[in-house]
Amino acid sequence: MPTPLPSRQAATTSWTGAAKPITSESNWRCMQCDKLLGVCRDGCMHLRFARAHEYFVGFPVVATCRGCGTLNQATATTR
């Protein structure tokens, strides 16, 4: 008979003095299927995929969506 795991309690989260949550204005999404492609941070685009492959790139950014294959382009920071 398996041993039951101890129950976990949800951590309390306070946004006071912490990083702000990502808003939809800073997200770069596929124009066809709305999949998240990157996040605009500090004037650069943050791209992350496949087991810790992360890149910070400048603009313009061009990427193919991994979900639907659509070619997407971001030409300037979204603020």
C-alpha positions as CSV (number, residue, x, y, z in Angstrom):
1,M,0.0,0.0,0.0
2,P,1.5,3.4,-1.0
3,T,2.5,5.9,1.6
4,P,0.3,9.0,1.4
5,L,2.2,12.2,0.6
6,P,2.0,15.1,3.1
7,S,-0.5,17.7,2.0
8,R,0.9,20.9,0.6
9,Q,-0.4,24.3,1.5
10,A,-0.7,27.1,-1.0
11,A,1.9,29.8,-0.7
12,T,0.5,33.2,0.1
13,T,1.4,35.7,-2.7
14,S,1.7,39.4,-2.2
15,W,2.3,41.7,-5.1
16,T,3.4,44.6,-2.8
17,G,7.0,45.3,-3.5
18,A,7.3,42.3,-5.8
19,A,7.5,42.0,-9.6
20,K,4.3,42.9,-11.3
21,P,2.4,40.2,-13.1
22,I,2.9,40.0,-16.9
23,T,0.1,41.9,-18.7
24,S,-1.3,41.1,-22.1
25,E,0.4,44.2,-23.5
26,S,3.8,42.8,-23.0
27,N,3.1,39.3,-24.5
28,W,3.9,38.6,-28.1
29,R,1.3,36.1,-29.5
30,C,0.9,34.3,-32.8
31,M,-1.5,36.2,-35.0
32,Q,-3.1,32.9,-36.2
33,C,-3.5,30.6,-33.1
34,D,-2.7,33.1,-30.2
35,K,0.1,30.9,-28.8
36,L,2.6,32.8,-26.7
37,L,5.8,33.4,-28.7
38,G,7.7,35.8,-26.4
39,V,7.5,38.5,-23.7
40,C,8.8,42.0,-24.2
41,R,11.0,43.0,-21.3
42,D,13.2,46.1,-21.0
43,G,13.2,46.9,-24.7
44,C,14.1,43.3,-25.7
45,M,12.1,40.2,-26.6
46,H,12.5,37.3,-24.2
47,L,12.0,34.0,-26.1
48,R,12.0,30.6,-24.2
49,F,11.4,27.1,-25.5
50,A,12.5,23.5,-25.3
51,R,14.3,22.7,-22.1
52,A,15.9,25.9,-20.9
53,H,16.7,27.4,-24.3
54,E,16.3,31.1,-23.6
55,Y,17.2,34.1,-25.8
56,F,16.9,37.9,-25.4
57,V,16.8,39.5,-28.8
58,G,16.4,43.0,-30.2
59,F,13.8,44.2,-32.7
60,P,12.6,43.4,-35.3
61,V,11.9,39.8,-34.3
62,V,10.7,37.1,-36.7
63,A,9.6,33.7,-35.5
64,T,7.6,30.7,-36.8
65,C,4.9,29.6,-34.4
66,R,5.6,26.1,-33.1
67,G,1.8,25.4,-32.9
68,C,0.5,26.3,-36.4
69,G,3.6,27.2,-38.4
70,T,2.6,30.9,-39.1
71,L,5.5,33.3,-39.6
72,N,5.1,36.2,-37.1
73,Q,7.0,39.5,-36.9
74,A,7.3,42.0,-34.1
75,T,8.8,45.3,-35.2
76,A,8.9,47.4,-32.1
77,T,8.4,47.2,-28.3
78,T,4.8,47.1,-27.2
79,R,4.2,49.5,-24.4
